[in-house]
Structures are given as C-alpha cells and as structure tokens.
Amino acid sequence: MAQLSARRIALKAQRAWRKKKCFADSIVSEFLTKTDLIESDRAFAFELFYGVLRNLSLLDFWIGCLRSPGVDTDLRDILRLGLYQLFLLKTAQHAAVHETVDLALQRQRPIINGILRAAIRRRGELLARADAQPLFVRTSHPQFLVERWEQQFGTQHAEEFCRWNNLPAPIYGRINQLRIDREEFLRLYPESHLLTRSPDFVEFGIIPTAAISRGHCYIQDPSTAIACHILNPKPGEKILDACAAPGGKTGYIAQLMGNRGTIVACDRDLERLQVVGENMARLGIEIVHTVDHDWTRGRVAAEVALTRPFDRILIDAPCSNTGVMRRRVDVRWRLQPADFPRMQQRQIEMICALIRLLKPKGTLVYSTCSLEPEENQQVVRKILEGSPALRLIEEKRSLPFRDGFDGAFAAKFTRSA
C-alpha cells in the first residue's frame, strides 16, 4: 500500500470526524499510528487537521463567497484544506493548489483548481469581507457560545477568549519532584523554561519524550494546580480523587503529600483508569489505589467504603470543557445549549454522593475546566442550599484572557462537625 501524504491523512481524519462524531484527537492519532511519516510530516498533518477544525465557520464563509450554488460535503472537505493553507497557514500558493487538487477525484479536480485559483486572485477582497463578519464567523465558534461569553465577560474579553481558543496550545509540564528536584531538572533539560508564576511547572518547545518516559515530568497546564493547592493535602492523610483519569491531579496531590498516605483514585472508564495506574508507576507514586466506580450508580464501591471517611475529597467533575477549547479543538462543535443544565444536574448528583464519605471537618474541593456559571457558581450555590453540612471556604478560577493559562474553576468546602 502506498504511503499516505500528510494532506491525505488530514483529509481522511477530517471526513472521519465529520461522519463519526468521535473525539478529534483519537481520530487523527489513530490514522497517524498506521503510518510511518517523518516527524515534520506528522506535525503538518496535525496542523492541517486541527487548523481546519479551529476555522470551520470562516473557511465555509469563504467557500460560500467563491461558489454561491454551494458544494457537496466531500468537495467542501478538500476546499477547507486548500483555503486553510492559502489564507491562514500561508503555504506557498503553487504547493497549496497543486497538492490540494491532487486529493480530489479526477472529475472534481477542475472545480477545486478553479475555486482555489479564484481565491488567490480575490485574496484581498475575501480577507476584507471576513473581517466585516460577526465574531462567531471570524473566529469560528457557535453563535450561542459567543453570545453567552459576551454577556458573561463583555465583548472585548469574549473576543480575546475566542482568539485564544484558536491559538496552538503551549506544552507545559509539571516537574515531578518525587523523582527529581527542580534545579536538577532544569540542568538536565535546559530546553525547559521555568514558569515564575507557577514554579512547579515548566514550558517546552517540543514534547519532552525523555523527561516523560523517565517520570521526571507530567504534561499538564498550570491551571490544574488550582484545585490541588486549595485541597491542601497533607502527608499521611486519606484522600479520595473521585474522577481521577488520566491522573494529572492525582500525581500532583501525591507529590504534595510527599508520597505518604493513601489516595483512592476512581473513574468510571476502565481503560482510562488503567492509564492512571501506568502514569503513577512511571512517576514513582506508591500511595494510589485505583477503583472502577461511577458516582451516579448510587451504591459506593466496596474498596471506597472500606477506606472512608476521607480527610479530603477532590471531585474534578466531568464538564463542558469550555476552559480548555484551545487543547480540545472540536469541543466547540459538539456542545449544545442543553448540555450546560444537563451537566449541572450530573455534577450536583456526584457531589451529593461524596459528602457522606467525608469526615467531619474534612475538606471537599469541586473543580471543573469550564468557564460556565451553570457548572461553577450555580453548582456551588445549589450545593450550599441543599447540603447544610457543607460550608464554602473559597473559590478560585483561571480565565485565559486574564491569567494566560487554561480556564479552570475550584470551590473549597468544609464539612461541619
């Protein structure tokens, strides 16, 4: 079988995402595992695939300007790739047109060639027309999301947030100080840059495969530290991480505990729970016990019941992920307005199932990577109204346009004696 090009892999992944509605990262990764592309071509395939997803509305606007009768979906997939290269990636025009035309069936090639060459001739006009479009078109977000962010944050911050979502995400890592201290890490990996505002974290230019494989760091955004810090775990305590997979917060909690005590790490997905175990082993963490459990089932797993009461509980709840859209590019296209109240109901249900596992005067931290009030402040208010045993201690959040990291929210409760 002939080796697929980066462009053809991006096209196949784009079509698979459109038809299957699976997660984008799993689709493109599956295609790339079946190839032996060199690293630069793999990176190009990723850039094309995610670049098109980030700019769907804008690319479709340009397609509508260039071909008013409309085009079928297969033709549109190819035109999106071509226009992304020409207008946003700024690939050399000859290469962008020639290689994109080559992706099409023979009968489609004259149409693709004509539209792309018309785009080159009309470049200035098309860019100007795009600039005059509403924010949701210019930045390719669903209109309902943009409108709610404008109402919540104001027009300027909403635009800053939309543009933030369309930027490639930096690579941040947490130094695993259970295996290596900060000074030694920086000496061993001079390409890393310490974050002065988050000194347990560093930034990399490329994925640090050696540091990861040795357990010297764990790839995660500094915003994830908020929930761990306000949880404030201590050595020797019993901690429940209720929604642990893939284990980033679990590992940080263990580090803050000095690898002394007990952490019960739960998740409802067995495959993801296995990843937690693998990550803990690589990081040298010995105090984590993984348990397959779904908090909406009602009955508490035996392994959890035998360990209770817990000194501290973290529930990093399933949410809409609106704070991490820069990393989860296709989230914006999967969300619907009804998702926010639906998620809220589930989040409240999970918190209520956890309260009885917390010892008197114990700490419960509820966290999300959402920016939506339905999943954050409204959940806190409803929990306080329905659970008189809990008292709110503090709330913290990270806003991308203000703090420069992913969006996150955390609320700290204590249980009365």
C-alpha positions as CSV (number, residue, x, y, z in Angstrom):
1,M,0.0,0.0,0.0
2,A,1.3,3.4,-0.9
3,Q,2.3,5.8,1.9
4,L,-0.4,8.4,2.5
5,S,0.7,12.0,2.5
6,A,0.2,14.4,5.4
7,R,-2.5,16.2,3.4
8,R,-4.4,13.0,2.6
9,I,-4.2,11.8,6.2
10,A,-5.6,15.2,7.4
11,L,-8.4,14.8,4.8
12,K,-9.3,11.3,5.9
13,A,-9.3,12.3,9.5
14,Q,-11.5,15.3,8.8
15,R,-14.0,13.2,7.0
16,A,-14.0,10.5,9.7
17,W,-14.6,13.2,12.4
18,R,-17.5,14.7,10.4
19,K,-19.2,11.3,9.9
20,K,-18.5,9.5,13.2
21,K,-18.6,12.5,15.6
22,C,-15.8,10.9,17.6
23,F,-13.2,12.9,19.5
24,A,-10.8,14.6,17.2
25,D,-7.6,13.6,19.0
26,S,-8.5,9.9,18.9
27,I,-9.3,10.1,15.2
28,V,-6.2,11.8,14.0
29,S,-4.0,9.7,16.3
30,E,-5.5,6.5,15.0
31,F,-4.7,7.5,11.4
32,L,-1.2,8.5,12.2
33,T,-0.3,5.3,14.1
34,K,-0.9,3.4,10.9
35,T,1.7,5.4,9.0
36,D,5.5,5.9,9.2
37,L,5.6,9.6,8.3
38,I,8.7,11.5,9.3
39,E,8.2,13.9,12.3
40,S,7.8,17.0,10.2
41,D,5.1,15.4,8.1
42,R,3.3,14.2,11.1
43,A,3.3,17.7,12.6
44,F,2.0,19.0,9.2
45,A,-0.9,16.5,9.3
46,F,-1.8,17.6,12.8
47,E,-1.6,21.3,11.8
48,L,-3.9,20.8,8.8
49,F,-6.5,18.7,10.7
50,Y,-6.7,20.9,13.8
51,G,-6.3,24.1,11.8
52,V,-9.4,23.3,9.7
53,L,-11.4,22.4,12.8
54,R,-10.4,25.7,14.5
55,N,-11.6,27.7,11.5
56,L,-14.6,25.8,10.1
57,S,-17.0,28.8,10.0
58,L,-14.5,31.1,8.5
59,L,-13.4,28.6,5.8
60,D,-17.1,27.9,5.0
61,F,-17.8,31.6,4.7
62,W,-15.0,31.9,2.1
63,I,-16.3,28.8,0.2
64,G,-19.7,30.5,0.1
65,C,-18.2,33.6,-1.4
66,L,-16.4,31.7,-4.0
67,R,-19.1,29.3,-5.0
68,S,-22.6,30.6,-4.3
69,P,-24.5,27.5,-5.6
70,G,-22.8,25.5,-2.8
71,V,-20.7,22.4,-2.9
72,D,-21.2,18.8,-1.7
73,T,-19.6,17.8,1.6
74,D,-16.7,15.8,0.1
75,L,-15.8,18.7,-2.1
76,R,-16.1,21.1,0.8
77,D,-13.7,19.0,2.9
78,I,-11.0,19.4,0.3
79,L,-11.7,23.1,-0.2
80,R,-11.4,23.7,3.5
81,L,-7.9,22.2,3.5
82,G,-6.9,24.3,0.5
83,L,-8.2,27.6,1.8
84,Y,-6.6,27.0,5.2
85,Q,-3.2,26.5,3.6
86,L,-3.6,29.6,1.3
87,F,-5.1,32.1,3.8
88,L,-4.2,31.0,7.3
89,L,-1.2,28.7,7.1
90,K,0.2,30.8,4.2
91,T,1.6,27.8,2.3
92,A,3.3,28.6,-1.0
93,Q,0.5,29.1,-3.5
94,H,1.7,26.6,-6.1
95,A,2.2,23.8,-3.5
96,A,-1.2,24.5,-1.8
97,V,-3.1,24.4,-5.0
98,H,-1.3,21.5,-6.7
99,E,-1.3,19.2,-3.7
100,T,-4.9,20.0,-2.7
101,V,-6.2,19.4,-6.2
102,D,-4.3,16.1,-6.2
103,L,-6.5,15.0,-3.2
104,A,-9.7,15.1,-5.3
105,L,-11.3,12.6,-7.6
106,Q,-10.4,13.2,-11.3
107,R,-13.8,14.7,-12.1
108,Q,-13.6,17.1,-9.2
109,R,-10.1,18.5,-9.9
110,P,-11.1,21.2,-12.4
111,I,-13.6,22.6,-9.9
112,I,-11.1,22.5,-7.0
113,N,-8.4,24.1,-9.1
114,G,-10.7,26.9,-10.4
115,I,-12.0,27.8,-6.9
116,L,-8.6,27.9,-5.3
117,R,-7.1,30.0,-8.1
118,A,-10.1,32.4,-7.8
119,A,-9.4,32.6,-4.1
120,I,-5.8,33.6,-4.8
121,R,-6.9,36.4,-7.2
122,R,-9.6,37.6,-4.8
123,R,-7.5,37.3,-1.7
124,G,-7.7,40.9,-0.5
125,E,-11.4,41.1,-1.1
126,L,-12.1,37.8,0.8
127,L,-10.0,38.8,3.8
128,A,-11.7,42.2,4.0
129,R,-15.2,40.6,3.8
130,A,-14.2,38.1,6.5
131,D,-13.1,41.0,8.8
132,A,-16.5,42.5,8.5
133,Q,-18.3,39.4,9.7
134,P,-19.7,38.8,13.2
135,L,-17.3,37.5,15.8
136,F,-18.7,33.9,15.7
137,V,-17.8,33.8,12.0
138,R,-14.4,35.5,12.2
139,T,-13.3,33.2,15.0
140,S,-15.3,30.1,14.1
141,H,-17.3,29.5,17.2
142,P,-21.0,28.5,17.6
143,Q,-23.1,31.7,17.8
144,F,-24.7,30.7,21.1
145,L,-21.3,30.3,22.8
146,V,-20.1,33.7,21.6
147,E,-23.3,35.4,22.8
148,R,-23.1,33.8,26.3
149,W,-19.5,34.8,26.6
150,E,-20.2,38.4,25.6
151,Q,-22.9,38.5,28.2
152,Q,-20.7,36.9,30.9
153,F,-17.3,38.6,30.2
154,G,-18.1,41.6,27.9
155,T,-17.4,42.0,24.2
156,Q,-13.7,42.6,24.4
157,H,-12.9,39.6,26.7
158,A,-15.2,37.4,24.7
159,E,-13.2,38.2,21.5
160,E,-9.9,37.7,23.3
161,F,-11.1,34.3,24.5
162,C,-12.3,33.2,21.0
163,R,-8.9,34.2,19.6
164,W,-7.1,32.4,22.4
165,N,-9.0,29.2,21.6
166,N,-7.7,29.4,18.0
167,L,-4.0,29.5,19.1
168,P,-1.8,26.4,19.3
169,A,-1.6,25.3,22.9
170,P,1.9,25.6,24.6
171,I,3.4,22.5,26.1
172,Y,3.5,22.8,29.9
173,G,4.9,20.2,32.2
174,R,4.9,19.7,36.0
175,I,8.2,18.8,37.4
176,N,7.8,15.5,39.3
177,Q,9.7,16.3,42.5
178,L,9.2,12.8,43.8
179,R,11.9,11.7,41.2
180,I,13.9,14.8,40.6
181,D,14.3,18.3,42.2
182,R,13.7,21.5,40.3
183,E,17.4,22.5,40.0
184,E,18.4,19.1,38.6
185,F,15.5,19.1,36.2
186,L,16.5,22.5,34.8
187,R,20.1,21.3,34.5
188,L,19.2,18.0,32.8
189,Y,16.6,19.6,30.4
190,P,18.0,23.1,29.5
191,E,15.4,23.5,26.8
192,S,12.7,23.8,29.5
193,H,11.7,27.2,30.9
194,L,10.6,27.6,34.5
195,L,7.3,29.5,34.9
196,T,7.9,32.2,37.5
197,R,4.2,32.4,38.5
198,S,4.0,28.5,38.8
199,P,7.4,27.3,39.9
200,D,6.4,23.6,39.8
201,F,5.8,24.0,36.1
202,V,7.9,24.5,33.0
203,E,7.3,25.2,29.3
204,F,8.8,23.2,26.5
205,G,9.2,23.9,22.8
206,I,8.6,20.3,21.8
207,I,7.2,17.3,23.7
208,P,9.9,16.2,26.2
209,T,9.7,12.5,25.5
210,A,12.8,11.7,27.6
211,A,11.6,13.6,30.6
212,I,8.2,12.0,30.4
213,S,9.5,8.4,30.0
214,R,11.8,8.8,33.0
215,G,8.9,10.1,35.1
216,H,10.7,13.4,35.6
217,C,7.6,15.4,34.5
218,Y,3.9,15.1,33.7
219,I,2.4,17.1,30.8
220,Q,-0.4,19.4,32.2
221,D,-1.5,23.0,32.2
222,P,-0.6,25.1,35.3
223,S,-4.3,25.9,35.8
224,T,-4.8,22.3,37.0
225,A,-2.8,23.2,40.1
226,I,-5.6,25.4,41.5
227,A,-7.7,22.6,42.7
228,C,-4.7,20.7,44.1
229,H,-3.5,23.7,46.0
230,I,-6.8,24.6,47.7
231,L,-7.3,20.9,48.5
232,N,-4.1,21.3,50.5
233,P,-3.4,17.6,51.1
234,K,-1.0,16.6,53.9
235,P,1.4,13.6,54.3
236,G,-0.3,10.7,55.9
237,E,-3.9,11.7,55.0
238,K,-6.6,9.6,53.3
239,I,-7.6,11.4,50.0
240,L,-10.3,10.5,47.6
241,D,-9.8,11.6,44.0
242,A,-13.3,10.9,42.7
243,C,-12.8,11.5,38.9
244,A,-9.1,10.8,38.6
245,A,-8.3,9.8,35.0
246,P,-5.9,10.4,33.4
247,G,-4.1,11.2,36.7
248,G,-2.6,14.6,36.4
249,K,-4.1,16.0,39.6
250,T,-3.7,12.6,41.3
251,G,0.0,12.7,40.7
252,Y,0.3,16.3,41.9
253,I,-1.6,15.5,45.1
254,A,0.7,12.6,45.8
255,Q,3.7,14.9,45.3
256,L,2.2,17.4,47.7
257,M,1.8,14.6,50.2
258,G,5.4,13.5,49.8
259,N,4.2,10.1,48.6
260,R,3.0,9.3,52.1
261,G,-0.6,8.4,53.0
262,T,-3.4,7.0,50.9
263,I,-5.1,8.2,47.7
264,V,-8.1,6.3,46.3
265,A,-8.4,7.2,42.6
266,C,-11.7,6.5,41.0
267,D,-13.0,6.6,37.5
268,R,-15.9,5.0,35.6
269,D,-13.8,4.2,32.5
270,L,-11.6,1.1,32.9
271,E,-9.3,2.0,30.1
272,R,-8.7,5.5,31.4
273,L,-8.3,4.1,34.9
274,Q,-5.5,1.8,33.6
275,V,-3.8,4.9,32.2
276,V,-3.9,6.3,35.8
277,G,-2.1,3.3,37.1
278,E,0.5,3.5,34.3
279,N,1.1,7.2,34.9
280,M,1.5,6.6,38.7
281,A,4.0,3.8,38.1
282,R,6.1,6.0,35.8
283,L,6.0,8.9,38.3
284,G,7.2,6.6,41.1
285,I,4.0,7.1,43.1
286,E,3.2,4.2,45.5
287,I,0.2,5.5,47.5
288,V,-2.5,5.5,44.8
289,H,-5.1,2.7,44.7
290,T,-7.3,2.8,41.6
291,V,-11.0,1.8,41.8
292,D,-13.5,1.4,38.9
293,H,-16.6,3.4,40.1
294,D,-19.4,5.5,38.6
295,W,-20.7,8.0,41.2
296,T,-24.1,8.1,39.5
297,R,-24.8,4.5,40.3
298,G,-25.8,5.1,43.9
299,R,-24.0,2.3,45.6
300,V,-20.4,3.0,46.8
301,A,-17.7,0.6,45.6
302,A,-16.5,-1.7,48.4
303,E,-12.9,-0.5,48.2
304,V,-14.1,3.1,48.7
305,A,-16.4,2.2,51.6
306,L,-13.7,0.3,53.4
307,T,-11.4,3.4,53.3
308,R,-13.8,6.1,54.4
309,P,-14.1,8.6,56.0
310,F,-11.6,10.6,53.9
311,D,-9.7,13.6,55.2
312,R,-10.1,15.3,51.8
313,I,-12.0,14.7,48.6
314,L,-11.4,16.1,45.2
315,I,-14.1,15.9,42.6
316,D,-12.8,17.1,39.3
317,A,-16.1,16.7,37.7
318,P,-17.0,15.9,34.0
319,C,-17.9,19.2,32.4
320,S,-18.3,21.0,29.1
321,N,-14.6,21.7,28.9
322,T,-15.1,25.3,27.7
323,G,-12.0,26.4,29.5
324,V,-9.7,24.1,27.5
325,M,-11.0,24.6,24.0
326,R,-7.5,25.5,22.8
327,R,-6.5,21.9,23.6
328,R,-9.7,20.2,22.8
329,V,-10.3,21.8,19.4
330,D,-13.6,20.0,18.5
331,V,-15.4,20.7,21.8
332,R,-17.0,23.9,20.4
333,W,-18.7,21.9,17.6
334,R,-20.1,19.2,20.0
335,L,-21.7,21.5,22.6
336,Q,-25.4,22.4,22.6
337,P,-27.2,24.9,24.9
338,A,-28.9,22.0,26.7
339,D,-25.6,20.5,27.7
340,F,-25.0,23.0,30.5
341,P,-28.1,22.3,32.6
342,R,-27.6,18.6,31.9
343,M,-24.0,18.7,33.1
344,Q,-25.0,20.7,36.2
345,Q,-27.6,18.0,37.3
346,R,-24.9,15.3,37.0
347,Q,-22.3,17.4,38.8
348,I,-24.7,18.0,41.8
349,E,-25.6,14.4,41.9
350,M,-22.0,13.3,42.1
351,I,-21.2,15.8,44.9
352,C,-24.1,14.7,46.9
353,A,-22.9,11.1,46.7
354,L,-19.5,12.1,48.0
355,I,-20.5,14.2,51.0
356,R,-21.2,11.2,53.2
357,L,-17.7,9.9,52.6
358,L,-16.0,13.0,54.1
359,K,-15.0,13.0,57.7
360,P,-16.3,15.8,60.0
361,K,-14.2,19.0,59.5
362,G,-12.9,17.4,56.3
363,T,-12.3,19.3,53.0
364,L,-14.1,18.8,49.7
365,V,-12.9,20.5,46.6
366,Y,-15.2,20.7,43.5
367,S,-13.4,21.7,40.3
368,T,-14.1,21.9,36.5
369,C,-12.3,23.1,33.4
370,S,-15.4,25.0,32.4
371,L,-16.0,28.8,32.4
372,E,-19.8,28.4,32.5
373,P,-21.7,29.7,35.6
374,E,-24.2,26.8,35.3
375,E,-21.3,24.4,36.1
376,N,-19.4,26.5,38.6
377,Q,-21.0,29.2,40.7
378,Q,-24.6,27.9,40.3
379,V,-23.5,24.4,41.3
380,V,-21.8,25.8,44.4
381,R,-25.0,27.8,45.3
382,K,-27.3,24.8,44.9
383,I,-25.0,22.5,46.9
384,L,-25.0,25.0,49.8
385,E,-28.7,25.3,49.6
386,G,-29.2,21.5,49.7
387,S,-26.4,20.5,52.0
388,P,-26.4,22.4,55.3
389,A,-23.4,20.3,56.5
390,L,-21.1,22.0,54.0
391,R,-19.6,25.5,54.3
392,L,-17.9,27.3,51.5
393,I,-14.4,28.4,52.3
394,E,-13.1,29.9,49.0
395,E,-13.5,29.9,45.2
396,K,-10.8,30.3,42.7
397,R,-10.7,30.4,38.9
398,S,-8.4,30.8,36.0
399,L,-9.5,32.9,33.0
400,P,-7.4,32.5,29.8
401,F,-7.7,36.1,28.7
402,R,-6.7,37.3,32.2
403,D,-4.3,34.7,33.5
404,G,-2.7,33.3,30.4
405,F,-3.4,29.7,31.2
406,D,-6.4,27.3,30.5
407,G,-9.7,28.1,32.1
408,A,-10.5,26.4,35.4
409,F,-12.7,26.7,38.5
410,A,-12.4,25.3,42.0
411,A,-14.5,25.7,45.1
412,K,-13.4,24.5,48.6
413,F,-16.0,23.3,51.2
414,T,-15.6,22.0,54.7
415,R,-18.0,19.6,56.4
416,S,-19.3,20.7,59.8
417,A,-18.6,18.6,62.9
